Amino acid sequence: MQKYARAAGIDKVMSPHRIRHSSITEALNLTNGDVRKVQKLSRHSNLNTLMIYDDNRQNLQGEVTEMLDDLF
């Protein structure tokens, strides 16, 4: 897998989970965050699991942290 990643110009260590995570995140981007559509693709039975991907995609925690940093 690493050989193909390097050939594609990807320097990160690749794994099936990382590829799955990236695919789900990109599907969320392309569907404007439609978690119901992407749930079918990802086969996550629990929507809350998929919401973790969406929260990371939107960087919600980072946005709030930035807002708090701006206060000081």
C-alpha positions in Angstrom: 0.0 0.0 0.0 2.8 2.4 0.9 4.4 1.9 -2.5 1.3 3.0 -4.3 0.8 5.9 -1.9 4.4 7.2 -2.7 3.8 6.7 -6.4 0.7 8.9 -6.1 2.8 11.6 -4.2 1.2 10.8 -0.8 3.8 11.0 2.0 1.5 9.9 4.9 1.4 6.4 6.2 -1.6 4.8 4.5 -4.0 2.1 5.9 -7.4 0.8 4.9 -8.9 2.8 7.7 -7.3 6.0 6.6 -8.5 5.5 3.1 -12.0 4.7 4.4 -12.0 7.8 6.6 -10.8 10.0 3.7 -13.5 8.6 1.4 -16.3 9.2 4.0 -15.0 12.8 4.7 -14.9 13.6 0.9 -18.4 12.1 0.4 -19.6 14.5 3.2 -17.9 17.4 1.4 -19.5 16.5 -1.9 -23.0 16.1 -0.5 -22.7 19.3 1.6 -22.7 17.3 4.8 -25.7 15.1 4.0 -25.0 12.5 6.6 -28.0 10.3 5.7 -26.7 9.8 2.1 -23.2 9.1 3.3 -24.4 6.8 6.0 -25.5 4.4 3.2 -22.0 4.6 1.7 -20.2 4.1 5.0 -22.5 1.4 6.3 -22.3 3.0 9.8 -25.4 1.7 11.6 -25.1 4.4 14.2 -25.5 7.9 12.8 -23.6 9.3 15.8 -20.4 7.5 14.6 -20.8 9.2 11.2 -21.3 12.6 13.0 -17.7 12.3 14.3 -16.4 12.4 10.7 -18.6 15.4 10.0 -17.5 17.3 13.1 -13.9 16.7 12.2 -14.6 17.8 8.6 -16.1 21.0 9.7 -13.4 21.6 12.4 -16.1 22.8 14.8 -13.8 22.5 17.8 -11.2 24.5 16.1 -13.7 27.3 15.2 -14.8 27.6 18.8 -11.2 27.5 20.1 -10.3 30.3 17.7 -13.3 32.4 18.9 -12.2 31.9 22.5 -8.6 32.8 21.6 -9.8 36.1 20.0 -11.4 37.1 23.3 -7.9 37.4 25.0 
